[in-house]
């Protein structure tokens, strides 16, 4: 596994925001640095994969994968097998 190169930097946060971040990090038993870094990673790396992008495009074009029957478990499973 590659080790990430970490660079030290400084930010200025509103004191109330900083207190909220510290409290949240403490609740999760994580360092403030790790907590904020994970929050930022989640925000920055949420691009969907290719399969999801294709499904989004199909939905935008009005294409339907099929209909799911939820009237019973058997009907549900049968309807899943009928989807393209």
C-alpha positions as a Python dict, from the first residue, in 0.01 Angstrom:
ca = {
    (1, 'X'): (0, 0, 0),
    (2, 'X'): (137, 341, -94),
    (3, 'X'): (187, 581, 189),
    (4, 'X'): (28, 921, 139),
    (5, 'X'): (247, 1227, 151),
    (6, 'X'): (107, 1460, 414),
    (7, 'X'): (169, 1832, 410),
    (8, 'X'): (116, 2052, 707),
    (9, 'X'): (-104, 2357, 658),
    (10, 'X'): (-306, 2601, 864),
    (11, 'X'): (-671, 2704, 841),
    (12, 'X'): (-874, 2966, 1021),
    (13, 'X'): (-1213, 2843, 1138),
    (14, 'X'): (-1497, 3020, 1310),
    (15, 'X'): (-1465, 2932, 1679),
    (16, 'X'): (-1815, 2779, 1694),
    (17, 'X'): (-1741, 2562, 1390),
    (18, 'X'): (-1411, 2451, 1540),
    (19, 'X'): (-1586, 2358, 1866),
    (20, 'X'): (-1844, 2155, 1672),
    (21, 'X'): (-1570, 1976, 1477),
    (22, 'X'): (-1378, 1897, 1795),
    (23, 'X'): (-1691, 1760, 1963),
    (24, 'X'): (-1778, 1545, 1661),
    (25, 'X'): (-1423, 1410, 1639),
    (26, 'X'): (-1425, 1328, 2010),
    (27, 'X'): (-1759, 1145, 1980),
    (28, 'X'): (-1605, 928, 1708),
    (29, 'X'): (-1282, 882, 1907),
    (30, 'X'): (-1075, 1035, 1627),
    (31, 'X'): (-826, 1316, 1612),
    (32, 'X'): (-950, 1651, 1486),
    (33, 'X'): (-708, 1627, 1194),
    (34, 'X'): (-831, 1280, 1093),
    (35, 'X'): (-1196, 1381, 1130),
    (36, 'X'): (-1164, 1693, 914),
    (37, 'X'): (-949, 1512, 657),
    (38, 'X'): (-1211, 1236, 622),
    (39, 'X'): (-1492, 1491, 586),
    (40, 'X'): (-1301, 1667, 310),
    (41, 'X'): (-1217, 1337, 135),
    (42, 'X'): (-1585, 1240, 136),
    (43, 'X'): (-1677, 1572, -24),
    (44, 'X'): (-1401, 1567, -283),
    (45, 'X'): (-1424, 1202, -395),
    (46, 'X'): (-1791, 1134, -455),
    (47, 'X'): (-1777, 1093, -832),
    (48, 'X'): (-1988, 794, -937),
    (49, 'X'): (-1830, 498, -1115),
    (50, 'X'): (-1891, 427, -1485),
    (51, 'X'): (-2181, 186, -1424),
    (52, 'X'): (-2359, 443, -1208),
    (53, 'X'): (-2294, 719, -1464),
    (54, 'X'): (-2450, 499, -1735),
    (55, 'X'): (-2755, 430, -1516),
    (56, 'X'): (-2797, 801, -1445),
    (57, 'X'): (-2782, 878, -1817),
    (58, 'X'): (-3042, 607, -1893),
    (59, 'X'): (-3272, 751, -1629),
    (60, 'X'): (-3231, 1103, -1769),
    (61, 'X'): (-3324, 972, -2113),
    (62, 'X'): (-3638, 815, -1969),
    (63, 'X'): (-3529, 457, -2017),
    (64, 'X'): (-3666, 208, -1766),
    (65, 'X'): (-3493, -105, -1646),
    (66, 'X'): (-3830, -264, -1574),
    (67, 'X'): (-4090, -284, -1302),
    (68, 'X'): (-4036, -436, -961),
    (69, 'X'): (-4332, -628, -817),
    (70, 'X'): (-4338, -597, -439),
    (71, 'X'): (-4669, -778, -382),
    (72, 'X'): (-4482, -1081, -242),
    (73, 'X'): (-4130, -1207, -205),
    (74, 'X'): (-4174, -1455, -489),
    (75, 'X'): (-4314, -1186, -718),
    (76, 'X'): (-4028, -957, -621),
    (77, 'X'): (-3765, -1218, -706),
    (78, 'X'): (-3938, -1304, -1036),
    (79, 'X'): (-3953, -936, -1136),
    (80, 'X'): (-3581, -896, -1058),
    (81, 'X'): (-3498, -1181, -1295),
    (82, 'X'): (-3704, -1020, -1572),
    (83, 'X'): (-3510, -693, -1563),
    (84, 'X'): (-3270, -643, -1855),
}
